[in-house]
Amino acid sequence: MSTTTVALIEKALVLGRWSSQISDASNPVVEIAKQVVDGDFRAVLTSLFARKLFRPSAADFDRGLGEIFAFSSPLDESPAYDELCRLCIAIACLHTFVQANWTGPDLNITPLEVLSSETPGAATEQTLNGKAILELATGGEPAYHLAKHPAFLRFAQLILESSFTHVRTHVWWKLRTTQLHQRTLDEPVAHVLAYEDQLDSLASFVANDSHLYGRLLLERGLLHHLFSQDKVAAEYFVKAARSTGMEYELTGALGKRTKFQVKDLSQLVLLAESHLEEEPEEIQGNEASPAHETATSSDSGQDGTIDGNTKMPETLALNDDTLLEQTEFTSSRPKDSTNPRLGHIDPSDQPALHPLDQCILLSLCLNVKNSMPAHGLTNEQMSPYVSRVISHPRNWSVHTMALLLRSRLESQRTRTVERSTFQLQALIDQMPTADSTLQERLAHFHSIPLPSKWEMEKELALRYMSLGVVKSGLEIFERLEMWEDVVQCYNSLNRADKGVSIVRDLLEGRKEEADAVLTRGKAGTAHRKELQDTTREAKLWCLLGDLEPENAEEHYQKAWSVSKESSGRAMRSLGGYYFAREKYPQAVASLKKAVAIHPLQSRPWFILGCASMRLEDWETARDAFGRCVAIDEEDGESWSNLASMYLRLDEGTTKDNVDEDDRRETQRVRLTMMTISHLNDDVTSGKIHQLQNEDQKTGSVPFSNKLRAFRALKQGLRYGYENWRMWYNYMIVAMDVGELFEAARALGRVVEMTAEKVGANAVDEDVLERLVDAVTRASANPEEAQKEGGDQYDVSNPNEGHGLYKIVLDLFERTLLPRVSSPRIFRAYGRLLKWQSSAAGTMEKGETSVEKWRGAVSEVEDIVDILQNFGPRVEGFNKYKWRSQARSILRTFIARTKDFEDEPEWERLMALQEDLKKADED
C-alpha cells in the first residue's frame, strides 16, 4: 500500500466519506477502513484483526482494562498497515459509543461480543462497563453512570494512547475522543492538551485542504468552547470560516414578521454564501438528489425528506395566529450590506450552504453567553444564524443541532414556547429510529456540539421545570438518576427533607434507589453499591454537605477521603465553607488543593485570592488573581483586585518581573511628574487607602507597582465599565502615576454614575483642583509654554497644560456643571476660565491676522456666556464676583485689540459690554 493510499484512507476516515480514488479494495486493511466509513462497526469489531487486538494479556480481570489488553501489540507485519488497522478499530469503538449515546439507531453489538474467546469468564457486560465508568472518571468528576456501553469509549482511548508514527491523523482522533470523554463527564474538566503541538503540526500539514483544515480548526474551537474558553473558541471559529472561504454578514432587509403587519420594517438577516468546493462523492450524491441544492424547511416533504433515502428531523410548524412561520422579506436586496460580494443575494432566496459552513455558523452562534447580552449576541441576533441553517437541510446531525438551537431560543417567548418544548421532544424521539443512514448521521457529528441522549432529556426536564410542570421534570430526573437535579425539584416543591433522604439512601444503599433500579430490571442495590465508583460517591457527599450546612464540613471532608484526595469539588466546597465563616487559613489550604486538581477553573482562584488578601499574603493573592485574569481576561473584578495587590507589594517582591518596557514607561511618567508637586504621597495616600483596608498602615508604594496597578485597572475597566468603584480607584492611581488625562476621564465617569445619588460628594475636589493646577501651571500661550517647559508643556502631551486643557474643560462643561455644584468646583472652574481668558485676550504685538482675532472674539464670548449661566449657581454667589470677572475679561480684550475696531465683530463686543453693565444696574 502506497503512502498516497494511506493518506486517502485517513482523509476518508476523518470526513466520513469513501473516496473512489482509493484502490486495492481487496486488501484486508482497506476493506476494514471502508467498513468503518460505511458504519458497519460489527464487521470491524468482530474481524480477525479485532479478535487479535482484544486478546487478553492477563488472566486477572480485577486489573484495569489497559493492563488486561495489550492494545499496542502488532496486527500486521507492515508498520503502516498495523497503525492504520489499529486506528480503524479505535474509530469503530468510538463511533459505536457515539451511535449508542448520541445519534442512534440502536446498536447491533455489545462490548462482550468484541472480546476474544480467551477472555476470563469473570468478564461480563456489567463488569466491563463498570470498569470503564471507573476509569473514565477524571479530575474528581465522575462519568455518567447510565451511559450505554462506556467500554467502547475506554477501548478507543486505550488504543489511541499507543504509539503511532506512520499515521498522521491519529492525534485528530485523540482530539475527538477527548471531546466525547469530556461530554460524558458530569462537568467538563478543563486542562491543557498534552498533544497540542502535534495538533499544530497536523494543522500545518492539512492547511492546503480547505475541507480538512476547516474541520480541524472548528473542532479545536469546540473543545475550547466546551471548556468555557469562549474567546479562544471564537478565534478558531473565525479562522475556520476563513479557511473554507465562507462569506457571511449580519445585516438588515425589509420584511414582515407577523400576519397582520402592513408596513415593511427592517428585519435582521444573515447573508451567507459558501465557496467550498464539493467533494466528488458529494457531487455524485447531489446529482442523484438535486433537492440538496434547493430544499428548504418549508418545501421539503411532510415527512421531512430531502431525497429518496435521507429523512431529515421533523421541523414542527409554529401554527400561531399572529407570528409568521418565518420572516417574509419583501426586498430582493439587503438594506445595509457592507460586503459588495454579498449584495447580489436575495434574502428570501439564499443559496444552500455547504454542511461544514453550516456547522461553522452554528458554532459562531453557540459561542454566545446569551444571558449576558453585553458579552455577545442577544436572542434576536442569534436567530438569523439558526434560520440560515434551518432553511436548507443538508445533513441529519447538523439539522438536528439547528432545530435544537431554535428550540432553546424560542423557549423564552410566550408565543413560541409550546413549539420549543414539542420540538425538543421530537428530537429525542427520533434518535432510536433508522430514518437516515448511520454514515449520514456521523458525517459531521464531530463538527457540532450535539448533546447526548441523556443531556437532551435533562434539557427537556429543565424545560418542564421552567414551565412549572415540576412533576414531569422530576420523573425524567429520577429515570436518568440525576440526583442533584432531583433534589432541586424537591426543594422547589418545598420538600427539602425528601431530597436529604434520597441522598442519604443513595450513600447507604438503602431502599430508595433499589425501587427505581428494580422497576427497570437492573441489578439489585447491593451489587450496585459495589460498582458505585468513588468519584460518584464523593459527589453525593458534597451534595449532602450542600443540603446540610450544619454538618457541611464533615461531609466535605468525607468526600475528600472517599475520593482518595482527588475530588476538586470537595475542596472547592470546603474552601468556600471556611471562607464564608472567616476561617481564612483553612480556606487557603483547601483552595490550594482545589486549584491543583482543576487549575483552569477561575472561581477557586478568585476565592483563594480573596482569602489570601484577608491574611495579608499579598504575593499569593497576586498570583491567584493573576491566574484568574489569565483564564478569563474579561473578569473585571479580578483585574481590580490584582491592581490592589500591586499597591500592597514592595519593590523587592516584583522587581524580577520588571521588563525593559516597564523601565522606559516608568522613566517617561516620572519625567511628567517632576513638576506635579501636589501629587505627593501625603495627599494621595489617603485616597489609595480606599483600595486597602482602613486600618492598614503601609509605607510608600514603589512606583513600578503603581504603574502595574494602573495597567491592571485600565484592562479591567474594559469589562467593568459600569463599576464606579473601579473608576474611582483608576482615577487615584492614574493621578499617582501622572496619567492625568485618564484621571480626568475617570472622574467624569464617577460623577456620571453617582451624582444622581450623592450630588456634589461624587466629585473628588482634591483631584479636580490638581487637574486644573496641571493645566494652569503652563503659560496660556502655547508657544510660550513650550519654550518654558519643552516637551512637558507641548500641546501633544495629554497630561499637562494645553494638551490636558480640552478634556478638563469638557469635564466641567459636559459632566460636572450640568449635574453638581459647590464653591470649590466653581473656584476651580473660575481659575481654568481665567487662564483661558488670558490666552484668548492675548494678541501678540503687531498681530494683524483678522482670522485669529475673530477666533479670539468667539472664545471671549463663550467665556462670558458660561460665567453668566453658571455663576449664579454657586452657593453664596454674591461673594463670588463672577460679573466682575466677566467684565474684566471683556475690558482687557477690548483694550488690547483696538486695531480691529472697524471689524463687524467689534459691535458684538460693545453690545456684550453694555449688557454686562445693565445686569449690574439690575
C-alpha angles and dihedrals in degrees: 000000000000126000088246092056091049090051091049091050091049090051091048090052092050095046095039093231127108116231122224088216091072109100133185093064090170092066109107093224091051089048092053091048091053091049089054092052091047091051096244093140096157090062091050097046094047095046123114090255091056093046089054093047094048094049106124117244093195130046094208105093092186089080126089120280091248090059096043095054126044099215093173094062113121118259099185138023092240111076091213092049091046094052093044091050093050090047091053092051091048091051091048090053092047095048092044087059089047091050092051096048108022121020107018150186103160118276125253095201139053131207091250091059090057095058122094120257087247091070112120116262090243088074110102133161090255096049092047094052091041091055090047093052090050093049094044092059110102139171091012091301117119124222115244102277096211096053110130118250098346088173089079091059091048091049090053090050094051095046092050091050089066121094120284121181105151101042111071099189097059088097089056089056088048087057091050091047090050091053092051092045091053091048089052092058121087088242126009115253108218114218141150113267113242090212097051092118091052090053090052090051091049091049090055090049095053096036092111093056108076093195095054098035093049092049094048093050091047094050092048088052091050091056090053088047089053088054090050091246090138099166094055090043092053090052091054092047092052090047089051091053091050093048093055092044094236115160119205138165135181106222143138135268133175114263150119132262102181133055094236098044111126104177120060112238132191109271128194113251136172114224112200137165130184123224096177112122116238116245114244090251091052092049091052090050092048092049088057090044112034089173087081088076100043110024119116133179089260101046099040116103122280089255090055096248121150095183139004096276107030123069116193122215112277114267107210119219120239096223093190122160092224113021121072119234088247136353112284109217114206098186121075093208130053115255103224106014113159095186110082091196090064097043093095094060118106106221091217095049110035122167120258116267127228110258091243091055088049089055090051092051091050090049092051087052093047093052089079132104094215093182088065107047091182087069100047148337123334124228090269092053094047095051096071090057092053094042091052090058097041092053092069114034108202104156135028097229095042092049090048090053092048092051090048091053091049089050090054093048093048094049091082097057125079095219095049105033092092094056089042092059096042091047091053091050091049091052090053093048094051097059100082092047125097097221091129134028122269089235089058092050095048098042095090100011094115092050094064133049094238109176121238121251093262092048091052091048089049089052090052090051091051089049089055089049092053089052092051094251091128097158094058090048091048092053091054093048092050092049090050090044091230093154098178089060091044089057091050090052091053090047090055088051089052091247101118091148089062090055092052090048092053093051092048092048090051092052094047096041094238131152103288097078094032091066092053091044096049094047088060094048095249130141120290125267098260094056091041089053089056092053095044104116121231094241092058091047090050090052090053090052089052090050090051089051090054090051096046108044092174090063097028096115092053093047094049091049089050090051089051093052094042091053090050089244094305102107110107090183091058092056093042090052093044092048091051090047092054093043093053088053094046094247091139102168091054090044092054092048092050095044093050088058090047095053090046088061097039107023094167097060109099101198097068089048090052094051089045089055092049093049091048089051090057089052090047089239092145097173094055090044091050092050091047095051089043089058090048093058091042090057095040115014090185091068099112094179092057091050089053092049091046089055089050090054092053089055090056099046122090125231095261093059095059106023092102089061096055110112130190093266090056091052093050091047091049091051092049095050094044089056088053091050098048093097098034093099094165095062093075120138092255088070105034100036090076089055094045089053086070084074089053137051112287093237093049116117114197136167126233113316112234111253094232089058091050088053091052090048090052091052093047092051091046090055093044093053089063087070101027098047093143095050106104093188091060089049091051092050089046090053093052095046092045089055090049094054095041098253092135096160089060090044090056091049091049093049089054092052092049091052093046092054101039109025094088091060105033103022116201091000087076089073119081095215094190090059091044094053092048091052089054089047090054089054100042096044088077122074114270090234109076094213093049091046092055091048091052100042105020117208091349091071095034113135089239093058104098094196101058142045118324093004090058096037098082097055092043091051089047089049090058100041102039103029116019108033096046090052112028142017136193135151093255092051092052093044089054090047091049091053090051092049092047090053090047092048092054087054093046094045097046114095116172116245111269093020108152102169108126091193093058090047092051090050090051090050090056091050092051091049091051092051094050090046092052091049091050093049101042105024095081091054092071113103108249090013093171087073091049103071098208093153090056089050091052093047091047093052092048095044093049093050094048092049093052097047105044089128088076098052092116091063119101091238089063090074089057091056091050092049091049091051091050091051091054091052091051090049090056091050091051 
